[in-house]
Amino acid sequence: MNNIKLFVATKAFVSRNGKILILREAGSYADGSNRGKYDIVGGRVQPGQRFDESLRREVTEETGLNIVIREPFFVNEWRPVVRGEQWQIIGVFFKCIADSDKVILSKDHDDFIWIDPAQYKEFNIIENLAPAFESYIAKAA
């Protein structure tokens, strides 16, 4: 157990006009373990950085968007193997509102789509996002 690297990640359900932004992971992403699949915006919190500053930074880096962070609505964890290392990531999911729908992708992603959250199963999303989408949909009802 001592060889597991532990991280905390913030994840943003970025919404605009009732749609949620999903991004497809590019093959060039160094820490990628989900190439070709769609994810939501977010990433690891850097030591010493506030979680909300981290989430704003990730959203700006990955999409060029500015957001208003609303309430957290879901927590999950996943355990990928990255470059031969076992990671444990605790992810906290937040509702966020974008000020625009004009996305500028980082090199880590090669496509984006604004989707109706109820239709998430129609897209090739990362499997661990399904419970977060279900929670988001249930809390929106």
N, C-alpha and C positions, 0 to 999 in steps of 0.2 A: 504493500500500500504506500510505502514511503516514496516510491518512484513516480507517483502520479503528480503531475503539475496541476495545481488548482487555479482557476481563473473565475472572475465574475465578469459577465457581459451584460450590456444593456442593449435591448432590441426595440426598434421603433415600428409600430404600426402607423406609418405615415399616411394620413388621409387627406383627401382633397375632393370635394364634391361627392362624398359618399363612396369613393374608391380608395383602395389600399395599394400602395406602391410595392411591387416585387421586382427584384433584380436577379439576373442570371449570372452565376459565377463563371468568370472567364478561365480558360485553361492556363493562363499565365499567373494566376494568383498563387504566391509562394506558400501560404499557409492553408491553401484550399484543400478541402476533402470532399467537396460537393460540386465538382466541375460539371457545368451544363445544367445544373438544377437552379431553380429559383429560390431565393431567400428574401428576407426582409432586411432592412438597413440595421446595422448595429455592429458592435464589436466589443473587444475586451476593454475593461477599465484599466487604465494605467495606474500603477502605485502612486498614491498621493493625489490623484485627480478625483474631483467630485464626480459622482455618477452622472449628474445632469450635464456637466461640462463635457464628459466623455461622450454622451449620446449626441449632443449638439455637434461635437467635433466629427464623430463618425458620419452623421447625416450630411454635414457639409462636405467632407472629403469624398464620400461615395456618390453624392447626388447633386451637390451644389445648392441644395435647398436650405432655407431657413425654416425652423419649426418652433412651435409652441408645444412644450411638453405638458401633457395632462397626466392623469392618474395611471399608476401601474395597475395592470389587470390580470397578470398571469406570471407564474414563476415555474421554471422547468430546469432540468439539467440534462446534459448529454456528455458522452465520453468517447470522443474521437481519438484515433491514433494519428498523430501529426509528425511527419519525419521520423517515424519509429518511436516516438514518445507517447505514452498514455496521458491524455489530458482529461480533466474533469472540469466542465464549464457550467456554472450556475447562471442561468439567463433570466433577467427580469425584463418583462415586456411592458412597454408603455404606449398608451394612446397618444398620438402626436398629430398636430395640425400643420400642414405645409402652407406657406404663403404664396405658393405658385405651383404649377404643374410642369414647369420647364426644367427637366432633369438634365444634368451634365454628368455623365458616368465617369467614374474613375477607371483606371486600367484593370482593376480587379473584377470588373463586370463588363459584359458585352451586350446586354439587352435589358430593357425595363418595360414593365406593363403596369398600368393602373387597372386594377381588377375589382369587380364586385366581390366583397369578402365571402359571400355565400357560395361563390363559384370557384373557390380555391382548389377544389379537387380536380378541376379541368386543366390545371397547370402542373408542370413537373416540379413541384415544390419539394424542399427538403422534408423528409418524413417527420422529423421532430417538430415541425411547425403546425402539424394538424391539430394537436390539442390547444395550441395558442389561438388558432383560427376559430375553433369550436367555442372557446371561452369568449373571444371577442364577439362572435355572432350572438351567443347567449346573453351577453351583457348589453348588447345593442337592442335586443328585443324588448 
